[in-house]
Amino acid sequence: MALSGTGAMLLFYDIVPEAVADHDDWHTHEHFPERVGIPRFLRASRWVAKTGPRYFVVYEVEEVGVLSDAPYLERLNNPTPWTSRMMPNFRGMVRGFCRVTAGGGMGLGGAMHTLRLSPLPGRENELREWLSAQFPAIASRKGLSSAHLLEPAAQPPMTKEQSIRGKDSELPWVVMVSGYEAEAVTQAVGEALPEAMLAANGSKVGWVNGSYSLHGMLSLAERFRS
């Protein structure tokens, strides 16, 4: 498995241009160590867009219930001064607490393609099963590492951090396809998950694609080695 646990928090967002450098400094040196220091948080990764919102961030956790536990909520309701200063610079936040429901392959490459989509009512199982069947072949392609489906499992509550930046938008299903060759990742999504086939297998029209490069990562092991 490429992902470290069975749950994850996914975020898509932009930052006002004048705050990008401060965001990256804060995210790397304060925010990631703080989050990965929360019990049962396993790994954090930040991805920067080639297409799509500037940032895609993944927090991998043991299971989705971790994101509703007291230790995480305590941090959200008691932001540091630097976090409080950063929150008003966020734009277009889309955020969700997700369960990993299907996957194929192993490891994460430096390139990531994300596909946000929603099933038609009553066709959730059909779409999930079809996507799951595609993932092993996608992950085995040259230049690819893994492919996963994550589905929202809980609605993030309003907290002090969210109240500063404004209400987050809800996250639909997310397909994550990762590899070590960016062009191969994009090509694999286009060939294996074309819009016509997504629609035929139960997806609503209105997909949101994003292409990203790895920008920073911190694991639990690294957090406590320092």
C-alpha positions, 0 to 999 in steps of 0.5 A: 500500500502506498498510503500509511493508514486506512484514513486520510485528510485531504485538502485543496487550496490556494494561498494569496500570492504575497503569502506563499513564501511564508506559507511554505516556511510555516507549513514545513517548519511548524505545521507539519511537525505539529500535525505529525506529532498528534497521536496516530497521525502517520505522514504528511505530504504537500504537493504543488500544482502544475494544474489545479489549486496551488496546493494539495495536502494529504495527512495520513492517519491510522483510521478516519476516526483519528480526525475526530479525536480530542488531540486533533480537535484541541490543536484546531481550536488552539492555533499557534500565533503563526497559524492564526496569522496564516489562516486569513491567506487561504483561498478556496479551501476544499477539505474532507476526512476520508476513508481509503476504500480501494487501491493498487500498487505500492509507494508514492512517486514525485508526481500525483494526479488527482481526480475529484468526482461524485457518484450518481445516486444509487450507483456508488457501489458500481463506480467504486467496484469499477475504479477498484478494478482499474487500479492494479493495472494503472499502478503496474504501468511504466512510470506509475507507483500506485492508485487509490480511491478515498471517500469522505467519511465524516464532515469536518466540524467548525473549529477556531482555525476554520472560523479564521479562514472561512468555512471549508467546502465539502470534498467529493470522492478523490482518485489519487494516481502517483508515479515517478514520471509526470507525463506517464501519470497524466497519460495513464489517467487519460487512458485508463479513466476517460470521462466517457468510461467514468460516466458509463460506470456511475460518475456524475459529469463535472470532474475536477482534475489536478496535476501535482509535484511533491513539495514536502513530506514528513513521516512519524518516524522522521518527526521523532528521530530529530 
